[in-house]
Amino acid sequence: MKAAHDAPLTQRAILTLWWPLAASWLMMGLELPLVNAAIARLPDARVQLAAYGSLVFPLSLLIEAPIIPLLSASTALSRDAVSYAKLRLFMLVSAGSLTAIHALVAFTPLLDVIALRLFDMDPELLEPGRIGMQLMLPWTFAIAYRRFQQGLLIRSGHSRAVGIGTVVRLLGLTGTLAIGMAHGGFSGIEVGAAAVAVGVVSEALFASWSVRECRRRLQPPAPHVAPWSWRRFATFYTPLTLWALIGMAAMPMTSAAIGRMPREVASFAAWPAVNNLVFLLRSSSFAFTEVVVASLARPEARVELTRFAWRLGLGASGILLLVALTPLAGLWFGAAQGLDAELVELGVAALLFTAPFPLLQARMALFTGRLVHAERTRGIGVAVLVFTGSVGLLVALGTCFVDAAGAMQAGAILTVAALLQSLWLARATRSADAVA
């Protein structure tokens, strides 16, 4: 009888590996739509939505980008008590430094420079954005702490606790949203930003509680195993950090672009609802990379994984088209997200431009997994540079020569940039196959 890893890979086996990871991503993807739906039902919704979705959230993501690889680092390196302690020191220093940067942005005139000069935003978005940034102060440290602890959980075989932590995060978020809306005395940005902060802190506390037994089981390093040095860690971590920073820069770049395009405030208000739905459907592919890496050594893997990627991507893009071209658009943009008729129309137009994005994301997940499995990761970093450079070039062209609404241009720009990134990854994958 063949061992599981020697048996030919099937669509059912891929689905079994993929769906728990995808479910966790999906739950995280629900966070932004829930926050936006709450803000849309509170006073001055258009300005509050624009401030949160186009300033507070993307800027907070950009600040936290350097600690995103902590999950991978902790999973790979938390192998003994000494390594765990060294990585914990790095987490505390880096998260503390980034939190200080967040505070500098939130509590000083630096935010004025970023919002008004760099992003060229409407001045009426500044003060709601400042309040949101101040309430989001715990965001970076909580996420750094959570990802660090979750790495040890995954390494120790307790990945189920990661999914439960996501549920805890959503419960903290929705509970705070409900209390804030019922109170009636808070602005949309106050309710939304506070709910997000409570959610991530709740998840971090749950991760700390869940990891206790794993920490107790950590042993001193084995005599024959050399502890990793800080220089070796920097070599491992720096490329991952640059990858995260470059990738995160696309979202603020899009916000800056919308601020220079026609129908600025309407586009800022409609774009988060578009981006949230696209992210929900793209997130199904984020987990697929790990499945590819884990499964490629099995017989029939390349054919079956390619087939699954096509099915996954076409299904997700098909759902976007179904929403955009049927009355489901009114349910999503109007009933669920609370947008008025003008913003619903703009959101549908932007959604049509983003429809190919989930298909491209599934293809990129396949290529990325194959490159990681082949240990040819340089091409992945170059692909992110291709994406970000394309966004920058297309933004410059759009602001100078295109008269369409900012939300529509943003959708088209991100889709074209993703297509170019996918083509580069395909090329890098073919090169890796030729060398193998």
C-alpha positions as CSV (number, residue, x, y, z in Angstrom):
1,M,0.0,0.0,0.0
2,K,1.3,3.4,-0.9
3,A,2.0,6.1,1.7
4,A,-0.1,9.2,1.4
5,H,2.8,11.3,0.1
6,D,3.6,8.6,-2.6
7,A,0.0,8.3,-3.9
8,P,-1.0,10.3,-7.0
9,L,-2.3,13.7,-6.1
10,T,-6.1,14.2,-6.8
11,Q,-8.4,17.1,-6.9
12,R,-10.1,15.8,-3.7
13,A,-6.7,15.6,-1.9
14,I,-5.9,19.2,-2.9
15,L,-9.3,20.3,-1.7
16,T,-8.8,18.6,1.6
17,L,-5.5,20.5,2.1
18,W,-6.8,23.8,0.8
19,W,-10.2,24.5,2.4
20,P,-9.2,24.9,6.1
21,L,-6.5,27.4,5.1
22,A,-8.8,29.2,2.7
23,A,-11.5,29.4,5.4
24,S,-9.2,31.2,7.7
25,W,-8.3,33.7,5.0
26,L,-12.0,34.1,4.2
27,M,-12.8,35.0,7.8
28,M,-10.1,37.6,7.8
29,G,-11.4,38.9,4.6
30,L,-14.8,39.5,6.2
31,E,-13.3,42.1,8.5
32,L,-13.2,45.1,6.1
33,P,-16.7,44.5,4.7
34,L,-18.1,44.4,8.2
35,V,-16.3,47.6,9.2
36,N,-17.4,49.4,6.1
37,A,-21.0,48.2,6.5
38,A,-21.1,49.7,10.0
39,I,-19.5,53.0,9.0
40,A,-21.9,53.3,6.1
41,R,-24.8,53.2,8.6
42,L,-23.5,56.0,10.8
43,P,-23.5,59.8,10.2
44,D,-21.4,61.4,7.4
45,A,-20.9,58.0,5.9
46,R,-19.2,59.1,2.7
47,V,-16.4,61.0,4.3
48,Q,-16.0,58.5,7.1
49,L,-15.7,55.6,4.6
50,A,-13.3,57.5,2.4
51,A,-11.1,58.4,5.4
52,Y,-11.0,54.8,6.7
53,G,-10.7,52.9,3.5
54,S,-8.3,55.2,1.7
55,L,-6.1,56.6,4.5
56,V,-6.3,54.8,7.8
57,F,-6.4,51.2,6.7
58,P,-3.8,51.3,3.9
59,L,-1.4,53.5,5.9
60,S,-1.7,51.1,8.9
61,L,-1.0,48.2,6.6
62,L,2.1,49.9,5.2
63,I,3.5,50.6,8.7
64,E,3.1,47.0,9.8
65,A,4.5,45.5,6.6
66,P,8.0,44.7,8.0
67,I,6.5,42.4,10.6
68,I,4.3,40.4,8.2
69,P,7.1,37.8,7.6
70,L,7.2,37.0,11.4
71,L,4.8,34.1,10.8
72,S,7.2,32.5,8.3
73,A,10.2,33.3,10.5
74,S,8.7,31.9,13.7
75,T,7.5,28.8,11.9
76,A,11.0,28.1,10.5
77,L,13.2,29.2,13.4
78,S,11.4,28.6,16.7
79,R,12.9,25.2,17.0
80,D,14.3,25.4,20.5
81,A,14.1,27.7,23.6
82,V,17.1,29.8,22.7
83,S,15.9,30.4,19.1
84,Y,12.4,31.3,20.4
85,A,13.9,33.8,22.9
86,K,16.1,35.5,20.3
87,L,13.1,35.7,17.9
88,R,11.0,37.1,20.7
89,L,13.6,39.8,21.3
90,F,13.5,40.7,17.6
91,M,9.7,40.8,17.6
92,L,9.6,43.2,20.6
93,V,12.2,45.6,19.2
94,S,10.7,45.7,15.7
95,A,7.1,45.9,16.8
96,G,7.9,48.6,19.3
97,S,9.8,50.6,16.7
98,L,7.0,50.3,14.2
99,T,4.4,51.3,16.8
100,A,6.5,54.4,17.6
101,I,6.4,55.3,13.9
102,H,2.6,54.7,13.9
103,A,2.3,57.1,16.9
104,L,4.5,59.7,15.2
105,V,2.2,59.6,12.1
106,A,-1.0,59.6,14.2
107,F,-0.2,62.3,16.8
108,T,1.9,64.8,14.9
109,P,1.5,67.0,11.7
110,L,3.3,64.2,9.8
111,L,-0.2,62.9,8.9
112,D,-1.0,66.2,7.3
113,V,2.0,65.9,5.0
114,I,1.1,62.3,4.1
115,A,-2.6,62.9,3.5
116,L,-2.6,66.3,1.9
117,R,0.7,66.5,0.0
118,L,1.6,62.8,-0.7
119,F,-1.9,61.4,-1.2
120,D,-3.4,64.8,-2.3
121,M,-6.6,64.0,-0.4
122,D,-9.6,66.3,0.3
123,P,-8.8,68.2,3.5
124,E,-12.2,67.1,5.0
125,L,-10.8,63.5,5.2
126,L,-7.8,64.6,7.4
127,E,-9.4,64.9,10.9
128,P,-11.4,61.6,10.6
129,G,-8.3,60.0,9.4
130,R,-6.3,61.3,12.3
131,I,-8.8,59.9,14.8
132,G,-8.7,56.5,13.0
133,M,-4.9,56.3,13.1
134,Q,-4.8,57.2,16.8
135,L,-7.4,54.4,17.6
136,M,-5.4,51.9,15.5
137,L,-2.2,52.4,17.5
138,P,-2.3,48.9,19.0
139,W,-2.6,47.3,15.5
140,T,1.1,46.7,14.6
141,F,2.2,45.4,18.0
142,A,-0.8,43.1,18.4
143,I,-0.3,41.6,14.9
144,A,3.5,41.2,15.4
145,Y,2.9,39.4,18.7
146,R,0.1,37.2,17.2
147,R,2.1,36.2,14.1
148,F,5.2,35.3,16.3
149,Q,3.1,33.1,18.5
150,Q,1.2,31.5,15.7
151,G,4.5,30.4,14.0
152,L,5.3,28.3,17.1
153,L,1.7,26.9,17.0
154,I,2.1,25.8,13.4
155,R,5.5,24.4,14.0
156,S,4.2,22.4,16.9
157,G,1.3,21.0,14.9
158,H,-1.4,23.1,16.5
159,S,-2.5,25.0,13.4
160,R,-6.2,24.6,14.3
161,A,-5.7,27.2,17.0
162,V,-4.8,29.7,14.3
163,G,-8.2,29.3,12.8
164,I,-9.9,29.6,16.1
165,G,-8.0,32.8,16.8
166,T,-9.4,34.2,13.6
167,V,-12.9,33.5,15.0
168,V,-12.0,35.2,18.2
169,R,-10.8,38.2,16.2
170,L,-14.1,38.5,14.4
171,L,-16.1,38.1,17.6
172,G,-14.2,41.0,19.1
173,L,-14.6,43.1,16.0
174,T,-18.4,42.5,15.6
175,G,-19.1,42.9,19.3
176,T,-17.4,46.3,19.3
177,L,-19.2,47.3,16.1
178,A,-22.5,46.4,17.6
179,I,-21.8,48.3,20.8
180,G,-20.6,51.4,18.9
181,M,-23.6,51.4,16.6
182,A,-26.1,50.9,19.4
183,H,-24.5,53.7,21.5
184,G,-25.1,56.2,18.7
185,G,-22.7,58.8,20.0
186,F,-19.6,57.8,18.0
187,S,-18.5,58.6,14.5
188,G,-18.1,55.9,11.9
189,I,-14.3,56.2,12.0
190,E,-14.3,55.9,15.8
191,V,-16.5,52.8,15.7
192,G,-14.7,51.1,12.8
193,A,-11.1,51.8,14.0
194,A,-11.8,50.8,17.6
195,A,-13.4,47.6,16.4
196,V,-10.4,46.6,14.3
197,A,-8.1,47.4,17.2
198,V,-10.2,45.3,19.7
199,G,-10.3,42.4,17.2
200,V,-6.5,42.2,16.7
201,V,-5.8,42.6,20.4
202,S,-8.3,39.8,21.2
203,E,-6.6,37.5,18.6
204,A,-3.1,38.2,20.1
205,L,-4.3,37.4,23.6
206,F,-5.9,34.2,22.4
207,A,-2.6,33.2,20.6
208,S,-0.7,33.9,23.8
209,W,-3.0,31.6,25.7
210,S,-3.0,28.9,23.1
211,V,0.8,28.8,22.8
212,R,1.5,28.2,26.5
213,E,2.0,24.4,26.3
214,C,4.1,24.7,23.1
215,R,6.4,27.2,25.0
216,R,6.8,24.8,27.9
217,R,7.8,22.0,25.6
218,L,10.6,24.0,24.0
219,Q,14.0,22.3,24.7
220,P,17.5,23.7,24.8
221,P,19.3,23.5,21.5
222,A,20.8,20.2,20.6
223,P,24.6,20.1,21.0
224,H,25.3,19.4,17.3
225,V,22.9,22.2,16.1
226,A,24.5,25.6,15.7
227,P,22.2,28.4,16.9
228,W,21.3,30.9,14.1
229,S,23.2,34.2,14.2
230,W,21.7,37.6,13.8
231,R,23.6,37.9,10.5
232,R,22.0,34.7,9.2
233,F,18.6,35.9,10.4
234,A,19.1,39.2,8.5
235,T,19.9,37.3,5.3
236,F,16.8,35.3,5.8
237,Y,14.4,38.0,6.9
238,T,15.4,41.1,4.9
239,P,14.2,39.9,1.4
240,L,10.9,38.9,3.0
241,T,10.5,42.3,4.5
242,L,11.3,44.1,1.2
243,W,8.8,41.8,-0.5
244,A,6.1,42.7,2.0
245,L,6.9,46.5,1.9
246,I,6.8,46.6,-1.9
247,G,3.6,44.6,-2.1
248,M,1.9,46.8,0.6
249,A,3.0,50.0,-1.2
250,A,0.5,49.3,-4.0
251,M,-2.5,50.1,-1.8
252,P,-1.4,53.5,-0.7
253,M,-0.3,54.2,-4.3
254,T,-3.8,53.5,-5.4
255,S,-5.2,55.8,-2.8
256,A,-2.8,58.5,-3.9
257,A,-3.9,58.0,-7.5
258,I,-7.6,58.2,-6.7
259,G,-7.0,61.5,-5.0
260,R,-5.7,62.9,-8.3
261,M,-8.4,61.5,-10.5
262,P,-12.0,62.6,-11.4
263,R,-14.8,62.1,-8.9
264,E,-12.4,61.9,-6.0
265,V,-14.7,61.7,-3.0
266,A,-17.2,59.4,-4.6
267,S,-14.3,57.1,-5.8
268,F,-12.8,57.1,-2.3
269,A,-16.2,56.1,-0.8
270,A,-17.0,53.4,-3.4
271,W,-13.5,51.9,-3.8
272,P,-13.4,50.1,-0.3
273,A,-16.6,48.1,-1.2
274,V,-15.0,47.0,-4.5
275,N,-11.7,46.3,-2.9
276,N,-13.2,44.3,-0.1
277,L,-15.2,42.0,-2.4
278,V,-12.2,41.5,-4.7
279,F,-10.0,40.7,-1.7
280,L,-12.5,38.1,-0.4
281,L,-12.4,36.2,-3.6
282,R,-8.6,36.7,-4.1
283,S,-8.0,35.3,-0.6
284,S,-9.1,31.9,-1.7
285,S,-5.9,31.7,-3.7
286,F,-3.6,33.0,-0.9
287,A,-3.8,29.6,0.9
288,F,-3.2,27.8,-2.4
289,T,0.5,28.6,-2.4
290,E,1.1,26.5,0.7
291,V,-0.8,23.6,-0.9
292,V,1.4,23.8,-4.0
293,V,4.6,23.7,-1.9
294,A,3.4,20.8,0.2
295,S,2.1,18.7,-2.7
296,L,4.5,19.2,-5.7
297,A,6.6,16.1,-4.8
298,R,3.6,13.8,-5.3
299,P,2.9,12.0,-8.6
300,E,0.6,13.8,-11.0
301,A,1.0,17.0,-8.8
302,R,1.8,19.5,-11.6
303,V,-1.1,18.5,-13.8
304,E,-3.6,18.4,-10.9
305,L,-2.4,21.6,-9.2
306,T,-2.6,23.4,-12.5
307,R,-6.2,22.1,-13.1
308,F,-7.2,23.2,-9.5
309,A,-5.7,26.7,-10.0
310,W,-7.8,27.2,-13.2
311,R,-10.9,26.0,-11.5
312,L,-10.3,28.1,-8.4
313,G,-9.5,31.3,-10.4
314,L,-12.3,30.9,-12.9
315,G,-14.8,30.3,-10.2
316,A,-13.7,33.3,-8.2
317,S,-13.7,35.7,-11.2
318,G,-17.0,34.2,-12.3
319,I,-18.5,35.2,-9.0
320,L,-17.3,38.8,-9.4
321,L,-18.9,39.0,-12.9
322,L,-22.1,37.5,-11.5
323,V,-22.3,40.2,-8.8
324,A,-21.5,43.0,-11.3
325,L,-23.9,41.9,-14.0
326,T,-27.0,40.9,-11.9
327,P,-29.1,42.4,-9.1
328,L,-26.6,41.0,-6.7
329,A,-24.7,44.2,-7.2
330,G,-27.5,46.1,-5.5
331,L,-27.4,43.6,-2.6
332,W,-23.7,43.9,-2.1
333,F,-23.1,47.6,-2.7
334,G,-26.5,48.9,-1.5
335,A,-27.9,46.5,1.2
336,A,-24.6,45.1,2.5
337,Q,-22.3,48.1,2.2
338,G,-24.9,50.8,2.6
339,L,-23.9,52.8,-0.5
340,D,-26.3,55.2,-2.3
341,A,-27.4,54.8,-5.9
342,E,-24.6,56.9,-7.4
343,L,-21.9,54.9,-5.5
344,V,-23.5,51.6,-6.4
345,E,-23.3,52.5,-10.1
346,L,-19.6,53.5,-9.7
347,G,-18.8,50.4,-7.7
348,V,-20.3,48.1,-10.4
349,A,-18.2,49.8,-13.1
350,A,-15.0,49.5,-11.1
351,L,-15.9,45.8,-10.3
352,L,-16.0,44.9,-14.0
353,F,-12.5,46.2,-14.4
354,T,-11.3,44.0,-11.5
355,A,-13.1,40.8,-12.6
356,P,-9.9,39.1,-14.0
357,F,-7.9,39.7,-10.8
358,P,-8.9,36.5,-8.8
359,L,-8.1,34.3,-11.8
360,L,-4.7,36.0,-12.1
361,Q,-4.2,35.6,-8.3
362,A,-4.8,31.8,-8.6
363,R,-2.2,31.6,-11.4
364,M,0.3,33.6,-9.4
365,A,-0.2,31.3,-6.4
366,L,0.5,28.3,-8.5
367,F,3.7,29.8,-10.0
368,T,4.8,31.2,-6.6
369,G,4.4,27.8,-5.0
370,R,6.4,26.1,-7.7
371,L,9.2,28.6,-7.4
372,V,9.3,28.2,-3.6
373,H,9.4,24.4,-4.0
374,A,12.3,24.8,-6.4
375,E,14.1,27.2,-4.0
376,R,14.2,29.8,-6.8
377,T,12.6,32.7,-4.9
378,R,14.5,35.6,-6.5
379,G,11.9,35.6,-9.3
380,I,9.1,36.2,-6.8
381,G,10.7,39.4,-5.5
382,V,11.3,40.6,-9.0
383,A,7.6,39.9,-9.8
384,V,6.5,42.1,-7.0
385,L,8.8,44.9,-8.3
386,V,7.1,44.4,-11.7
387,F,3.7,44.7,-10.1
388,T,4.5,47.8,-8.1
389,G,6.4,49.5,-11.0
390,S,3.5,48.8,-13.3
391,V,1.1,50.4,-10.8
392,G,3.3,53.5,-10.5
393,L,3.6,53.9,-14.3
394,L,-0.1,53.3,-14.9
395,V,-1.1,55.7,-12.2
396,A,1.1,58.4,-13.8
397,L,-0.5,57.7,-17.2
398,G,-4.0,57.7,-15.8
399,T,-3.7,60.9,-13.9
400,C,-2.4,62.7,-17.0
401,F,-4.3,61.2,-19.9
402,V,-7.5,59.4,-18.7
403,D,-10.7,61.1,-17.6
404,A,-12.5,58.1,-16.1
405,A,-13.5,58.1,-12.4
406,G,-10.7,57.2,-10.0
407,A,-12.4,54.0,-8.8
408,M,-12.7,52.7,-12.3
409,Q,-9.1,53.6,-13.1
410,A,-7.9,51.9,-9.9
411,G,-9.6,48.6,-10.8
412,A,-8.1,48.7,-14.3
413,I,-4.6,49.6,-13.0
414,L,-4.5,46.8,-10.5
415,T,-5.7,44.2,-13.0
416,V,-3.2,45.1,-15.6
417,A,-0.4,45.2,-13.1
418,A,-1.4,41.7,-11.8
419,L,-1.4,40.4,-15.4
420,L,2.2,41.7,-15.9
421,Q,3.2,40.1,-12.6
422,S,1.6,36.8,-13.5
423,L,3.4,36.8,-16.9
424,W,6.7,37.4,-15.1
425,L,6.1,34.6,-12.6
426,A,5.2,32.3,-15.5
427,R,8.5,33.2,-17.2
428,A,10.5,32.6,-13.9
429,T,8.8,29.3,-13.4
430,R,9.7,28.1,-16.9
431,S,13.3,29.1,-16.3
432,A,13.3,27.2,-13.0
433,D,11.9,24.1,-14.7
434,A,14.6,24.3,-17.4
435,V,17.3,24.4,-14.8
436,A,15.8,21.5,-12.7
